Amino acid sequence: MWNKLNQEEYSADFEISKRYIDFSAELLRLSIVAITGLGTFFISIIKNGPIPNSYNWFYIAIILFALTIGSALAHRFFATDCLSYLIAYLRKDSQDEKEGMIKLLKRAERFLILTEWLFGIAIMVTIIAFFSMEPVIFNAKP
């Protein structure tokens, strides 16, 4: 049996979830911009000749940014799906929906934490990459 919902019952949950989803969306956007920037950097380096081995850190950074994108998208999926379970739980008051909601909420939490960690590590690896290749930039031919 479906219960009539009062908007006050779920509006706070939706607002909190929206803020977390917006945060992961921002990390997603920044990761896409970082991959685009690193790609542009590689294109400019390739024009000057072969890519030195000291650029391996950049490859690692690109992979970490790509994993950040995947993790952010997974967080958005599980967080959004969790809200559908919340509405179903509030309507039916079923234990199955409550268990599904809790399971998806924990997955969303784990993916958000993973996204944050991957993004932070990717930024650190990018900084290491730029410091490890600094002599190559100043010795490059115009």
C-alpha positions as CSV (number, residue, x, y, z in Angstrom):
1,M,0.0,0.0,0.0
2,W,1.3,3.4,-1.0
3,N,1.4,6.2,1.6
4,K,0.9,9.8,0.7
5,L,4.2,11.7,1.2
6,N,4.7,15.0,2.9
7,Q,7.5,17.0,1.2
8,E,9.0,17.8,4.6
9,E,9.7,14.1,5.2
10,Y,12.3,13.9,2.4
11,S,13.3,17.4,1.4
12,A,16.2,17.6,3.9
13,D,17.5,14.3,2.6
14,F,17.3,15.5,-1.0
15,E,19.0,18.8,-0.2
16,I,21.9,17.0,1.6
17,S,22.2,14.5,-1.2
18,K,22.2,17.3,-3.8
19,R,25.1,19.0,-2.1
20,Y,27.2,15.8,-2.1
21,I,26.3,15.1,-5.7
22,D,27.3,18.7,-6.6
23,F,30.6,18.2,-4.8
24,S,31.4,15.0,-6.7
25,A,30.3,16.8,-10.0
26,E,32.8,19.5,-9.3
27,L,35.6,17.0,-8.8
28,L,34.4,15.3,-12.0
29,R,34.6,18.6,-13.9
30,L,38.1,19.4,-12.5
31,S,39.3,16.0,-13.4
32,I,38.1,16.4,-17.0
33,V,39.8,19.8,-17.2
34,A,43.0,18.3,-15.8
35,I,43.0,15.5,-18.4
36,T,42.3,18.1,-21.1
37,G,45.2,20.3,-19.8
38,L,47.6,17.4,-19.6
39,G,46.6,16.3,-23.1
40,T,47.3,19.8,-24.5
41,F,50.6,19.8,-22.7
42,F,51.5,16.5,-24.4
43,I,50.5,17.8,-27.8
44,S,52.9,20.7,-27.4
45,I,55.7,18.5,-26.2
46,I,55.3,16.0,-29.0
47,K,55.8,18.8,-31.5
48,N,59.3,19.3,-30.0
49,G,60.4,15.7,-30.5
50,P,60.1,12.4,-28.7
51,I,58.6,12.2,-25.2
52,P,61.3,11.6,-22.6
53,N,61.0,8.8,-20.0
54,S,60.7,11.4,-17.2
55,Y,57.1,11.9,-18.3
56,N,55.9,8.7,-16.8
57,W,54.5,10.6,-13.8
58,F,52.1,12.4,-16.2
59,Y,50.8,9.0,-17.5
60,I,50.1,8.0,-13.9
61,A,48.3,11.4,-13.2
62,I,46.1,10.9,-16.3
63,I,45.2,7.4,-15.1
64,L,44.4,8.7,-11.6
65,F,42.2,11.5,-13.0
66,A,40.4,9.0,-15.2
67,L,39.8,6.8,-12.1
68,T,38.5,9.9,-10.3
69,I,36.0,10.5,-13.1
70,G,34.8,6.9,-12.9
71,S,34.5,7.0,-9.1
72,A,32.6,10.3,-9.3
73,L,30.2,8.9,-11.8
74,A,29.7,5.8,-9.6
75,H,29.0,8.1,-6.6
76,R,26.4,10.0,-8.5
77,F,24.7,6.8,-9.7
78,F,24.5,5.3,-6.2
79,A,23.5,8.5,-4.5
80,T,20.7,9.1,-7.0
81,D,19.5,5.5,-6.8
82,C,19.6,5.8,-3.0
83,L,17.0,8.6,-3.2
84,S,14.7,6.4,-5.2
85,Y,14.9,3.8,-2.5
86,L,14.2,6.5,0.1
87,I,11.0,7.5,-1.6
88,A,10.0,3.9,-2.1
89,Y,10.7,3.3,1.6
90,L,8.7,6.3,2.7
91,R,5.8,5.2,0.5
92,K,5.7,1.5,1.4
93,D,7.5,1.4,4.7
94,S,9.1,-1.9,3.5
95,Q,12.2,-3.4,5.1
96,D,13.5,-4.3,1.6
97,E,13.6,-0.7,0.5
98,K,15.2,0.3,3.8
99,E,18.0,-2.3,3.4
100,G,18.5,-1.3,-0.3
101,M,18.7,2.3,0.7
102,I,21.3,1.7,3.4
103,K,23.3,-0.5,1.0
104,L,23.3,2.1,-1.7
105,L,24.0,4.9,0.8
106,K,27.2,3.1,2.0
107,R,28.3,2.5,-1.6
108,A,27.8,6.2,-2.4
109,E,29.7,7.1,0.7
110,R,32.6,4.8,-0.3
111,F,32.8,6.1,-3.8
112,L,32.7,9.8,-2.7
113,I,35.6,9.1,-0.3
114,L,37.4,7.2,-3.1
115,T,36.8,10.2,-5.4
116,E,38.3,12.6,-3.0
117,W,41.4,10.5,-2.3
118,L,42.0,9.8,-6.0
119,F,41.6,13.5,-6.9
120,G,44.1,14.5,-4.2
121,I,46.6,11.8,-5.2
122,A,46.2,12.8,-8.8
123,I,47.0,16.4,-8.0
124,M,50.1,15.4,-6.0
125,V,51.3,13.2,-8.8
126,T,50.8,16.0,-11.3
127,I,52.9,18.3,-9.1
128,I,55.6,15.6,-8.8
129,A,55.4,15.2,-12.6
130,F,56.0,18.9,-13.2
131,F,58.9,19.0,-10.8
132,S,60.5,15.9,-12.2
133,M,60.5,17.3,-15.7
134,E,61.4,20.9,-15.0
135,P,64.9,20.7,-16.6
136,V,63.4,19.3,-19.8
137,I,61.1,22.3,-20.2
138,F,63.9,24.9,-19.9
139,N,66.1,22.9,-22.4
140,A,63.3,22.4,-25.0
141,K,63.8,23.9,-28.4
142,P,61.3,26.6,-29.4
